Amino acid sequence: MPKRQPVGPIVESLAVAVPPARAWEALTSPRFIGDITMGHVEMDARPGKPFVWQWGVWATAAPGKGRHEWRGTVLDVVPGSTLVLGGGGMTAVLTVKGEGASALITVVHASPAAGPPAEDYQYGWADFLLRVKTLLEPHPSGDALYLRTLLRATPAEVLRAWTSATAMGKVLPGKARIQAKMGGRFEWAWKRQPGAKNSGRFLEIVKDHRVSFTWEGGGLASEVRLSAEKTPYGALVSLEHVQLPPGSPRREVERMWAHLLERLRVYFYHGKKIRAA
């Protein structure tokens, strides 16, 4: 899988189809950042104030004893356009530019030579911006749950893991039974929720690219579509959950998928190793 080799500061940008003011509001909102990191976030976007970003799933799922958090100080703020964060020897400058209903969000990251490889930070910020864009922009279908993330894997590896009972048993974590064929059934039993099970039937399996399946989590069945595309960072994975029955706990279902995709990200990042917690 090709990897970019950054020279000097890392720079990542992504256009988002929302007004710049809305993009700025999101980048300075602890709740919004927490939806991305899935962990505890503290931040008051004023110079001199401390901040904490914790990656909650990584803290419990990644091998080893890393804290998986970034602590530091808000170094500078230009309201509506620039946020400068520093801590742990790293500095990140987040800027918002644009007009009307379009914003360009850019991250410039500088870190010491010692520590994780530069491409790890570039991969992390690329995933961060992708999630910002996904959360802010409305999905074309209107009512679908829509999530995207970047995985350190090929599309083929992602689809093989999703249709493997062994791999999904680790990722859930729990027990998985999977008949990876058109019309085949699957069942997931979640370890962290004793007695909780989900099942469905495969509607489509396109090798190394996408799968779709029914979701029988309770009440009427809905449909889930998962696809993976090759990018310079690995696989861009998109998940759409459509036709949710009326009255479904949308926030709860969305958090479940976000948690599962984040565990899948940990799984591939650490060479298919993951803690069951």
Secondary structure, 3 states (H helix, E strand, C coil): CCCCCCCCCEEEEEEECCCHHHHHHHHCCHHHHHHHHCCCEEECCCCCCEEEEECHHHHHHCCCCCCCEEEEEEEEEECCCEEEEEECCEEEEEEEEEECCEEEEEEEEECCCCCCCHHHHHHHHHHHHHHHHHHHCCCCCCCCEEEEEEECCCHHHHHHHHCCHHHHHHHCCEEEEECCCCCCEEEEEECCCCCCEEEEEEEEEECCCEEEEEECCCCCCEEEEEEEEEECCEEEEEEEEECCCCCCCHHHHHHHHHHHHHHHHHHHHCCCCCCCC
